[in-house]
Amino acid sequence: MKEFDYKKLVIATDQFSPSQLIGKGSHGYVYKALLLDHHQEDKDYDKHHKVVVAIKTPSSLLPSSPSSSSSKSEQTKKLENEINVMSSLPCNQHVLRFLGHADKKLMVVEYMPNGSLHQLLHVSAAPIHTWLKRIDVALQIARAVHFLHERGVIHRDIKSENILFGSNWEAKLADFGLAVDMAGEKARPAPAGTIGYLDPCYTSPENLSTKTDVYSYGVVLLEIVSCRKAIDVSRSPSSVVDWAVPLIKEGRIGEVCGGGGGGSDVFRGMNLRLLRMAARCVSSDVESRPCFREITAEIVACMAEPLKSLPLWVSVLRRVVQLKRRKKRLRETMTWPGQTCRVW
C-alpha cells in the first residue's frame, strides 16, 4: 500500500478547490488531481510524467465543512474502512483501482473520466450506447461483485452511482466505505446502504450475507434495463422493484425495457431471461436469490440468446460470407515449381 505525502495531495487538488471537485459521496468528496508518477526502478521512465488520479477526502477535513463532531468521526471511519478493504484486495479489472493513501485521511484511486452509470442512465441526454453494451455493463459489475464475494467481502452499497466508467467505457465498481470483510470483522455492523437499493430483509446485523448484495444488484439490473430510477417519487409506484416485478410476472417484458432498442423482438428471449433473473435477485425469499456465479453465467447465456432468434436469411448470409472468405484464401494459394506456398 503506497503512502503519499499529505501536503502534496492537498496541493494537487489546488487546496480542495471547487473547480477540481468531481463527485460527492456518503462520506467524502472526490477531487481530480495531477500527480508526478515516479518509477525509479525504470531508468528510461520520464520522472516528470504526470498522471491524472482521483483523491477522496472526508468532507470533515475541508476548511468550510459544517459537519458535527459525530458526523466527522463517522466519515473518517468510513474512509479508513474503505482504505483497509481496498488495500487488501488484489487488482481486478472490474473494481476501481486503489493507488494509495496519505495518513488514512486522503485516498488515491484511478480517475474514471466518463462518470457514473447513474449519470448515463438518468442525466445524460445521450442513450447508453447499444442494448448489448448496457447488458455488458451489467455483466462486468456482476463479475466485480463475484470477485468480492470470493474473497469474503460484501459491498453493501451497490448502486448506479457507484458504477464508474473509464476512458474506454469499461465499468468498475467503486465506493467501499460500507464494505464488510466477513473474515476480518469481529462483529457485524448495523444495517446500512442506500434507500431504494437496500435489501428490505437486511434488518439486523445477523441478516447480512452475500444475498444482501444480490438484492442491490437486482435493483441496478432493473435500472439498466428500464432506464428508470431505483426510487422516483414522481411515479407510482415510486420503487422500480414494485413497478417492474409485477410486469415481469405477467410477461409484459416490452413495458419494462426502456430505450436502446431493447424492446425489439430480436432481444425478447434475452430480456425475458434477464428480467426473470432480476426478479429472483430482488425476491423477498432470500434463499431463492441466485449467487453471483449463477448470475454471471446467466448473463453470458442471455447475451448469446439473440443469435438463436435471428431469421433464416441472416444465417444463410453468414454462410455465404464464410464461403467467400474461404475462396479468397484459396486464390491466395500460389503454386511454385515443385512446391506449394500459401500467402497469409
C-alpha positions as a printed Julia matrix, in Angstrom:
344×3 Matrix{Float64}:
   0.0     0.0     0.0
   1.64    3.21   -1.19
   1.94    6.13    1.23
   1.56    9.57   -0.32
   2.65   12.86    1.2
  -0.46   14.55    2.58
   0.66   18.1     1.75
   1.46   17.15   -1.85
  -2.02   15.69   -2.3
  -3.6    18.85   -0.92
  -1.54   20.9    -3.38
  -2.52   18.54   -6.21
  -6.2    19.31   -5.52
  -5.41   23.05   -5.53
  -6.28   23.21   -1.81
  -9.53   21.28   -2.4
 -10.64   23.79   -5.0
 -14.3    23.53   -6.11
 -13.0    23.57   -9.69
 -11.35   20.2    -9.04
 -14.39   18.63   -7.39
 -15.74   15.73   -9.47
 -18.02   13.9    -7.06
 -19.67   13.72   -3.65
 -20.28   10.51   -1.75
 -21.92    9.5     1.5
 -18.7    10.01    3.43
 -16.48   12.23    1.33
 -15.7    14.43   -1.63
 -13.72   13.33   -4.69
 -11.26   15.63   -6.45
  -9.41   15.37   -9.73
  -5.64   15.8    -9.34
  -2.43   15.65  -11.34
   0.44   13.77   -9.69
   4.02   13.09  -10.63
   4.37    9.42  -11.42
   7.79    8.2   -10.25
   9.07    4.83  -11.47
  12.59    4.91  -10.11
  13.16    1.27  -10.92
  12.7     2.1   -14.61
  15.73    4.13  -15.72
  14.16    5.03  -19.05
  10.97    6.32  -17.49
  10.29   10.05  -17.61
  10.38   11.05  -13.94
   8.34   14.14  -14.72
   5.48   12.18  -16.26
   2.18   13.21  -14.69
  -0.91   11.09  -14.23
  -4.5    12.07  -13.54
  -5.91   10.49  -10.38
  -8.9    10.91   -8.11
  -8.4    11.87   -4.47
 -11.08   11.2    -1.9
 -11.32   13.04    1.41
 -13.9    13.14    4.22
 -15.84   16.37    3.91
 -14.96   16.93    7.57
 -11.37   17.71    6.53
 -12.45   20.59    4.31
 -11.95   24.07    5.78
 -15.57   25.08    5.13
 -17.13   21.86    6.45
 -20.07   22.49    8.81
 -20.16   18.85    9.95
 -20.71   17.99   13.59
 -18.01   16.16   15.53
 -20.02   12.9    15.43
 -20.52   13.04   11.65
 -16.84   13.91   11.18
 -15.86   10.83   13.14
 -18.27    8.68   11.12
 -16.92    9.98    7.8
 -13.33    9.34    8.87
 -14.2     5.78    9.93
 -15.83    5.07    6.58
 -12.8     6.33    4.66
 -10.45    4.3     6.84
 -12.64    1.25    6.25
 -12.59    1.88    2.5
  -8.79    2.13    2.52
  -8.44   -1.06    4.58
 -10.79   -3.07    2.36
  -9.46   -1.83   -0.98
  -5.81   -2.2     0.01
  -6.48   -5.83    0.96
  -7.84   -6.74   -2.46
  -5.75   -7.83   -5.44
  -6.22   -5.83   -8.64
  -9.29   -6.69  -10.66
 -10.31   -5.19  -13.99
 -13.89   -4.64  -12.78
 -13.06   -2.93   -9.46
 -11.82    0.64   -9.11
  -8.03    0.54   -8.72
  -6.67    1.66   -5.35
  -3.38    3.56   -5.64
  -2.6     4.52   -2.05
  -3.39    6.95    0.76
  -1.99    9.73    2.95
  -2.25    9.18    6.71
  -5.56    7.38    6.08
  -7.09   10.82    5.62
  -6.87   11.01    1.83
  -7.33    8.09   -0.56
  -5.91    7.97   -4.08
  -7.66    5.91   -6.77
  -7.66    5.78  -10.55
  -9.51    8.54  -12.36
 -12.65    7.47  -14.24
 -13.33   10.19  -16.85
 -16.73    9.06  -18.13
 -18.8     9.48  -15.0
 -21.23    7.08  -13.39
 -23.91    4.72  -14.62
 -26.48    6.89  -12.81
 -25.42    9.93  -14.85
 -25.52    7.97  -18.07
 -28.97    6.49  -17.42
 -30.74    9.43  -15.79
 -28.86   12.67  -16.51
 -27.1    12.43  -19.88
 -29.09   13.37  -22.96
 -27.38   10.62  -24.96
 -28.52    7.0   -24.5
 -26.1     4.48  -23.01
 -24.65    3.0   -26.21
 -26.36   -0.09  -27.61
 -28.63   -2.53  -25.83
 -25.95   -5.24  -25.72
 -23.46   -2.71  -24.28
 -25.87   -1.99  -21.46
 -26.14   -5.68  -20.66
 -22.35   -5.98  -20.88
 -22.12   -3.32  -18.16
 -24.39   -5.48  -16.0
 -22.08   -8.44  -16.67
 -18.95   -6.5   -15.71
 -20.46   -5.44  -12.39
 -21.7    -8.95  -11.68
 -18.13  -10.16  -12.18
 -16.87   -7.43   -9.84
 -19.21   -8.49   -7.04
 -18.45  -12.16   -7.66
 -14.77  -11.3    -7.23
 -15.51   -9.58   -3.91
 -17.65  -12.41   -2.59
 -14.98  -14.98   -3.39
 -12.71  -13.0    -1.06
 -15.25  -12.67    1.73
 -16.09   -9.01    1.07
 -19.68   -7.74    0.99
 -20.02   -4.32   -0.64
 -23.35   -3.22    0.95
 -23.77   -0.18   -1.31
 -24.14   -1.43   -4.87
 -25.97    1.26   -6.86
 -25.7     3.01  -10.21
 -23.86    5.99   -8.67
 -21.08    3.64   -7.55
 -20.53    2.17  -11.02
 -17.99    4.3   -12.88
 -16.72    4.34  -16.47
 -13.1     4.53  -17.58
 -11.68    6.08  -20.73
 -12.65    3.03  -22.8
 -16.1     2.82  -21.2
 -15.13   -0.14  -19.06
 -17.37   -0.31  -15.99
 -15.9    -0.57  -12.49
 -17.39   -0.88   -9.03
 -16.39    1.87   -6.59
 -17.06    3.29   -3.09
 -16.17    0.7    -0.46
 -16.97    2.87    2.55
 -19.67    0.48    3.77
 -17.94   -2.72    2.67
 -17.51   -5.52    5.19
 -14.7    -8.06    5.21
 -16.55  -11.03    6.7
 -13.3   -12.79    7.6
 -11.76   -9.79    9.33
 -14.82   -8.39   11.11
 -15.13   -9.33   14.77
 -18.72   -8.12   14.92
 -21.08   -7.41   12.06
 -22.01   -3.72   11.7
 -25.52   -2.31   11.87
 -27.51   -2.43    8.6
 -26.57    0.33    6.17
 -26.99    1.14    2.49
 -28.92    3.41    0.13
 -32.7     3.65    0.12
 -34.1     2.02   -2.99
 -31.17   -0.4    -3.22
 -31.11   -1.59    0.39
 -32.36   -5.14    0.9
 -35.61   -4.91    2.93
 -34.73   -8.26    4.51
 -31.5    -6.8     5.89
 -32.99   -5.58    9.17
 -30.33   -6.65   11.67
 -26.55   -7.31   11.64
 -27.21  -11.07   11.66
 -29.11  -10.81    8.35
 -26.03   -9.65    6.44
 -24.94  -12.09    3.73
 -23.86  -12.12    0.1
 -27.57  -12.15   -0.78
 -27.72   -8.58    0.55
 -25.56   -7.52   -2.41
 -27.64   -9.7    -4.73
 -30.75   -7.65   -3.93
 -28.95   -4.33   -4.59
 -27.54   -5.69   -7.82
 -31.03   -6.78   -8.9
 -32.22   -3.19   -8.49
 -29.31   -1.96  -10.64
 -30.15   -4.55  -13.29
 -33.76   -3.34  -13.39
 -32.41    0.21  -13.63
 -30.18   -0.7   -16.59
 -32.96   -2.48  -18.46
 -35.74    0.03  -17.79
 -33.78    3.32  -17.56
 -35.97    4.06  -14.54
 -34.51    5.29  -11.25
 -34.41    3.0    -8.24
 -36.71    5.47   -6.47
 -38.69    8.04   -8.44
 -41.26    9.89   -6.33
 -42.84   11.37   -9.47
 -44.07    7.9   -10.45
 -46.4     5.39   -8.87
 -45.22    3.05   -7.58
 -42.05    5.01   -6.83
 -39.85    1.9    -6.44
 -38.53    0.3    -9.62
 -38.85   -3.08   -7.88
 -42.54   -2.59   -7.0
 -43.21   -1.4   -10.54
 -41.21   -3.93  -12.56
 -41.7    -7.24  -10.73
 -45.5    -7.47  -11.32
 -44.96   -6.67  -15.02
 -42.27   -9.37  -15.27
 -44.55  -11.94  -13.63
 -47.27  -11.07  -16.15
 -44.8   -11.43  -19.05
 -45.13   -7.77  -20.08
 -41.43   -7.55  -20.92
 -41.71   -4.81  -23.54
 -43.16   -2.41  -20.96
 -40.12   -2.83  -18.71
 -37.44   -2.4   -21.38
 -36.51    1.22  -22.0
 -34.5     2.77  -24.85
 -31.59    1.48  -26.89
 -33.68   -0.91  -28.99
 -34.17   -3.31  -26.1
 -37.86   -3.71  -26.81
 -37.32   -5.23  -30.27
 -38.34   -8.83  -30.99
 -34.69   -9.8   -31.55
 -33.97   -9.25  -27.86
 -37.23  -10.6   -26.43
 -35.88  -14.01  -25.4
 -32.79  -12.4   -23.91
 -34.76   -9.8   -21.97
 -37.22  -12.36  -20.66
 -34.36  -14.35  -19.12
 -32.64  -11.22  -17.8
 -35.74   -9.82  -16.15
 -36.73  -13.14  -14.63
 -33.28  -13.29  -13.08
 -33.6    -9.69  -11.85
 -36.91  -10.62  -10.22
 -35.19  -13.52   -8.45
 -32.45  -11.17   -7.23
 -34.97   -8.88   -5.52
 -37.14  -11.7    -4.19
 -38.32  -11.43   -0.58
 -37.32  -15.09   -0.25
 -33.62  -14.58    0.43
 -32.69  -18.22   -0.09
 -34.15  -18.25   -3.6
 -31.91  -15.43   -4.77
 -29.12  -16.55   -7.14
 -25.43  -16.28   -6.26
 -23.13  -14.23   -8.46
 -21.59  -17.28  -10.09
 -25.06  -18.13  -11.39
 -25.82  -14.5   -12.27
 -22.69  -14.09  -14.42
 -23.29  -17.41  -16.17
 -26.9   -16.46  -16.9
 -25.98  -13.05  -18.34
 -23.39  -14.67  -20.62
 -26.09  -17.09  -21.8
 -28.56  -14.22  -22.24
 -26.14  -12.31  -24.47
 -25.97  -15.29  -26.8
 -29.78  -15.53  -26.92
 -30.37  -13.02  -29.77
 -28.3   -15.19  -32.13
 -30.84  -18.0   -31.72
 -33.69  -15.78  -32.84
 -32.01  -14.41  -35.97
 -34.09  -15.05  -39.12
 -33.04  -17.79  -41.53
 -31.8   -15.35  -44.18
 -29.21  -13.97  -41.73
 -27.82  -17.47  -41.19
 -27.69  -18.01  -44.96
 -25.92  -14.66  -45.45
 -23.38  -15.55  -42.78
 -22.71  -18.86  -44.58
 -22.2   -17.05  -47.9
 -19.67  -14.69  -46.29
 -17.77  -17.66  -44.86
 -17.63  -19.34  -48.3
 -16.35  -16.15  -49.91
 -13.59  -15.88  -47.36
 -12.62  -19.5   -47.97
 -12.44  -18.91  -51.76
 -10.3   -15.82  -51.2
  -7.83  -17.84  -49.14
  -7.69  -20.47  -51.9
  -6.92  -17.78  -54.5
  -4.07  -16.59  -52.31
  -2.51  -20.04  -52.58
   0.31  -19.7   -55.14
   1.86  -22.71  -56.83
   5.64  -22.61  -57.46
   7.73  -25.14  -59.36
   7.95  -28.19  -57.12
   6.15  -26.68  -54.1
   3.0   -25.0   -52.91
   3.22  -21.81  -50.86
   0.29  -20.2   -49.15
   0.39  -16.47  -48.55
  -1.5   -15.34  -45.43
